[in-house]
Amino acid sequence: MQSLSSPPDWVLLDLMLPDGCGIHLLRKIQADHLTSKVCIVSGCGSEMLQEAEQAGAAHTFTKPVDVERLVHVLAT
């Protein structure tokens, strides 16, 4: 993860990344004490989404993403 001058308000993160698991990146964001809220997106099923919620994801979405719900969440 590249350093930023200030953390973004939101991070939209897929669970299945080409080089690892999104939950590991979520934990790194938290370990680095970033203030970003994280939305997790997955087509993997509810068990992994529950793990993401337990790991601290602000919101979770299943694919295909409900765009109206995503826009509403990001606006809050």
C-alpha positions in Angstrom: 0.0 0.0 0.0 1.4 3.3 -1.0 1.6 6.2 1.5 -0.8 9.1 1.1 -0.4 12.6 2.4 -3.8 12.1 4.1 -5.9 9.0 4.3 -9.0 8.8 2.0 -12.4 9.0 3.7 -13.4 5.6 2.2 -11.6 2.6 0.8 -13.6 0.3 -1.4 -11.9 -3.1 -1.2 -12.6 -6.4 -2.8 -11.9 -9.5 -0.8 -10.3 -11.4 -3.6 -7.2 -9.4 -4.7 -4.7 -10.6 -7.3 -1.9 -10.6 -4.7 -3.8 -11.5 -1.5 -6.9 -11.2 0.6 -8.7 -7.9 1.2 -9.2 -8.8 4.9 -5.4 -8.7 5.3 -5.3 -5.2 3.7 -8.2 -4.1 6.0 -6.1 -5.2 9.0 -3.1 -3.3 7.7 -5.2 -0.2 7.3 -6.3 -0.5 10.9 -2.7 -1.3 12.1 -1.5 1.8 10.4 -4.1 3.8 12.4 -5.7 5.2 9.2 -9.0 6.9 9.7 -10.4 5.6 6.5 -13.7 3.7 6.6 -13.6 0.5 4.6 -16.3 -1.0 2.4 -15.7 -4.6 1.5 -17.1 -6.1 -1.8 -17.2 -9.8 -2.5 -18.8 -12.4 -4.6 -17.5 -15.1 -2.2 -20.5 -15.4 0.0 -21.7 -14.4 3.4 -19.1 -16.2 5.6 -16.2 -14.1 4.3 -18.3 -11.0 4.5 -19.0 -11.8 8.2 -15.3 -12.2 8.8 -14.7 -8.8 7.2 -17.4 -7.2 9.4 -15.7 -8.8 12.5 -12.4 -7.5 11.3 -13.8 -3.9 11.3 -15.3 -3.3 7.8 -17.7 -0.4 8.0 -20.0 -1.9 5.4 -20.1 -5.0 3.2 -21.6 -5.5 -0.3 -22.2 -8.6 -2.3 -21.7 -8.6 -6.1 -23.3 -7.3 -8.1 -23.1 -4.2 -5.9 -26.3 -2.2 -5.4 -25.0 1.1 -6.7 -27.8 3.2 -5.0 -26.9 1.7 -1.6 -23.2 2.2 -2.2 -23.7 5.9 -3.1 -25.9 6.3 0.0 -23.3 4.7 2.3 -20.5 6.8 0.8 -22.5 10.0 1.2 -22.9 9.4 5.0 
